[in-house]
Amino acid sequence: MPTRKPPEEDTVQADLLPVMNIMFLLIPALLLAMEFASMAQISVAVPRTVSDVTARPKDPSQPELGFKVAIGRDGFRTRSGGADAGPGTIPLNGGDYDYAALAAAARDLKQLFPAESTVTITAEGDVPMDVLVRTIDVLRGDSCKLGGWARGEQPGDDCLFWSPVIESVG
């Protein structure tokens, strides 16, 4: 019996030029799309452990506020200069955090200390992240826009404590 020869396999040459052309056009398109994509961020300062020599000079006639807000399972606790600030404790309202009462306390303190912009925020370990972010938004002022501040402009009058410092508990 004659042996059969295996058929020769035809090799197909792939034309990669159209794929490379698409990739070449896709890179500038993606870079252009990033110009229009808006990114959101919350500016947060790390806790201060040493004195900052570049900080603005403090007015000795104006006492430092030292405003602190602690977020717990049972609500908010506010302190200022070692004493309770505003209501002191803001309990949960119907099982949810009372952001309106926190905003009112922040507005009252801002009227007493108009030059102050810093608040120190602490949260217990089981507080959800959205509660922390919402607290930062309320203390900053819901209608506060800081886009101009990044360009060197002063924040508007609707900005309360727009420079939060997040500290860990324990």
C-alpha positions as CSV (number, residue, x, y, z in Angstrom):
1,M,0.0,0.0,0.0
2,P,1.2,3.4,-0.9
3,T,1.7,5.7,2.0
4,R,-0.2,8.9,1.9
5,K,1.5,12.1,2.3
6,P,-0.1,14.4,4.9
7,P,-1.6,17.4,3.1
8,E,0.5,20.5,3.4
9,E,-0.9,23.0,5.7
10,D,-1.4,26.4,4.3
11,T,-0.1,29.1,6.5
12,V,-2.2,32.2,6.6
13,Q,-0.3,35.5,6.9
14,A,-2.2,37.9,9.2
15,D,-2.4,41.5,8.1
16,L,-1.8,43.4,11.3
17,L,-1.6,46.8,9.7
18,P,-5.3,47.7,10.2
19,V,-5.2,46.7,13.8
20,M,-2.0,48.8,14.4
21,N,-3.7,51.7,12.6
22,I,-6.7,51.5,15.0
23,M,-4.4,51.3,18.0
24,F,-2.4,54.3,16.7
25,L,-5.6,56.3,16.5
26,L,-7.0,55.1,19.8
27,I,-4.1,56.5,21.9
28,P,-4.7,60.2,21.0
29,A,-8.5,59.7,21.4
30,L,-8.0,58.3,24.9
31,L,-5.7,61.2,25.8
32,L,-8.2,63.7,24.5
33,A,-11.0,62.0,26.5
34,M,-9.0,62.5,29.7
35,E,-9.2,66.3,29.2
36,F,-13.0,66.1,29.5
37,A,-13.2,63.5,32.3
38,S,-13.8,65.2,35.7
39,M,-12.1,63.8,38.7
40,A,-13.4,64.5,42.2
41,Q,-11.3,64.6,45.3
42,I,-11.5,65.7,48.9
43,S,-8.5,67.6,50.1
44,V,-7.5,66.3,53.5
45,A,-4.5,67.3,55.6
46,V,-2.6,64.8,57.6
47,P,-2.5,65.3,61.4
48,R,0.1,67.8,62.5
49,T,2.8,66.3,64.7
50,V,5.4,69.0,64.6
51,S,5.1,72.8,64.3
52,D,4.7,74.0,60.8
53,V,7.2,76.9,60.2
54,T,5.4,77.8,56.9
55,A,2.0,78.3,58.6
56,R,0.5,81.7,58.6
57,P,1.2,83.7,61.7
58,K,-1.5,83.5,64.3
59,D,-3.1,86.7,65.7
60,P,-2.3,86.6,69.4
61,S,-5.5,88.5,70.2
62,Q,-7.6,85.8,68.5
63,P,-7.7,82.6,70.5
64,E,-7.3,79.3,68.5
65,L,-10.5,77.4,68.0
66,G,-9.2,73.8,67.9
67,F,-12.5,72.5,66.6
68,K,-12.8,68.7,66.7
69,V,-15.6,66.4,65.6
70,A,-15.7,62.8,66.6
71,I,-18.0,60.5,64.7
72,G,-19.4,57.5,66.7
73,R,-22.1,54.9,66.5
74,D,-24.3,57.1,68.6
75,G,-23.8,60.4,66.7
76,F,-21.4,63.3,66.7
77,R,-19.4,64.8,69.5
78,T,-18.0,68.3,69.1
79,R,-15.2,69.9,71.1
80,S,-13.3,73.2,70.9
81,G,-10.3,74.2,72.8
82,G,-10.7,71.4,75.3
83,A,-14.4,72.3,76.0
84,D,-17.6,71.2,74.4
85,A,-18.3,73.3,71.3
86,G,-21.9,74.0,70.4
87,P,-24.2,71.2,71.4
88,G,-21.3,69.0,72.5
89,T,-23.2,65.8,71.6
90,I,-25.4,65.5,68.6
91,P,-27.3,62.2,68.8
92,L,-28.7,60.2,66.0
93,N,-31.9,61.5,64.6
94,G,-34.3,58.6,63.7
95,G,-31.4,56.2,63.4
96,D,-29.5,58.5,61.0
97,Y,-26.8,61.0,61.7
98,D,-28.1,64.5,62.2
99,Y,-26.2,66.5,59.6
100,A,-28.4,69.5,59.9
101,A,-27.6,70.0,63.6
102,L,-23.9,69.5,62.8
103,A,-24.1,72.2,60.1
104,A,-25.9,74.6,62.5
105,A,-23.1,74.1,65.1
106,A,-20.4,74.6,62.5
107,R,-22.1,77.8,61.3
108,D,-22.4,79.1,64.9
109,L,-18.7,78.5,65.5
110,K,-17.7,80.0,62.1
111,Q,-19.5,83.3,63.1
112,L,-17.4,83.4,66.3
113,F,-14.2,82.5,64.5
114,P,-14.4,83.8,61.0
115,A,-10.7,83.3,60.2
116,E,-10.6,79.7,61.3
117,S,-10.8,77.1,58.5
118,T,-9.5,73.9,60.1
119,V,-11.5,71.1,61.8
120,T,-10.1,67.8,63.1
121,I,-12.3,64.8,62.4
122,T,-12.0,61.4,64.1
123,A,-14.2,58.4,63.5
124,E,-14.7,55.1,65.2
125,G,-13.6,52.1,63.2
126,D,-17.1,50.8,62.3
127,V,-18.3,54.2,60.9
128,P,-19.1,53.8,57.2
129,M,-16.9,55.8,54.7
130,D,-19.9,57.6,53.3
131,V,-20.7,59.0,56.8
132,L,-17.1,60.4,57.0
133,V,-17.3,61.9,53.5
134,R,-20.7,63.5,54.2
135,T,-19.4,64.9,57.5
136,I,-16.5,66.5,55.7
137,D,-18.9,68.0,53.2
138,V,-21.2,69.3,55.9
139,L,-18.3,70.9,57.8
140,R,-16.9,72.4,54.7
141,G,-20.3,73.9,53.8
142,D,-22.6,72.2,51.3
143,S,-22.4,75.1,48.9
144,C,-18.7,75.7,49.3
145,K,-16.8,75.6,46.0
146,L,-13.0,75.3,46.3
147,G,-12.1,75.3,42.6
148,G,-10.9,78.9,42.8
149,W,-8.9,78.2,46.0
150,A,-6.7,75.8,44.0
151,R,-5.9,78.7,41.7
152,G,-5.0,81.0,44.6
153,E,-8.4,82.6,45.3
154,Q,-9.9,82.9,48.7
155,P,-12.8,80.6,49.6
156,G,-16.2,82.2,49.6
157,D,-18.3,83.2,52.6
158,D,-20.4,80.0,52.2
159,C,-17.3,77.9,53.1
160,L,-17.1,77.0,56.8
161,F,-14.3,74.7,57.9
162,W,-12.8,73.8,54.5
163,S,-9.5,72.4,55.7
164,P,-10.2,69.1,57.4
165,V,-7.6,67.1,59.3
166,I,-8.4,63.4,59.7
167,E,-7.0,61.7,62.8
168,S,-7.2,58.1,63.7
169,V,-8.7,56.9,67.0
170,G,-6.4,55.1,69.4
